[in-house]
Amino acid sequence: MTRLVPGDTAPTFSLPSDEGKQLSLSDFSGSRLLLYVYPAAMTPGCTAEACDFRDSLNTLQTAGFEVVGLSPDHPKKLAEFRKLEGLNFPLLSDPSKGVLTAYGAFGEKKLYGKVVVGVIRSTFVIGPTGLIDNAWYNVRAKGHVAKLQRDLDI
């Protein structure tokens, strides 16, 4: 499994969102995109992380970042998740896991001491020219947004 590092070109994507629209990496050209990957909507860890992003969105946007969540969930489930939690940023659906794999966010990981294949909770900062500025893998859901803000001097 290939992991992205700063300076790599971000893999392109065009995926359905929770709102039924196709969103592409090119839609964020000229912006700093904070793309965060989570395993499954409406699970405790993923809900805590999404709500942290929701509650920090104004601060992140003021610092020049757009936020987008990415999971293998289908758009209908993502729409329910967004409504239920009052999320204020788009959620993208990648059920084929092609984009997740391209970002190195799907593959072998340890879960409760066992090696399994699944979504690797990750976050990427994609710069205005489409290059990876930062890549974090195997992040913890709780406290992740606060750590990002510290790491990014926000």
Secondary structure, DSSP 8 states (H G I E B T S, - for coil): -----TTSB----EEEBTTS-EEEGGGGTTSEEEEEE-S-TTSHHHHHHHHHHHHHHHHHHHTTEEEEEEESS-HHHHHHHHHHHT--S-EEE-TT-HHHHHTT-EEEEEETTEEEEEE--EEEEE-TTSBEEEEEES--STTHHHHHHHHTT-
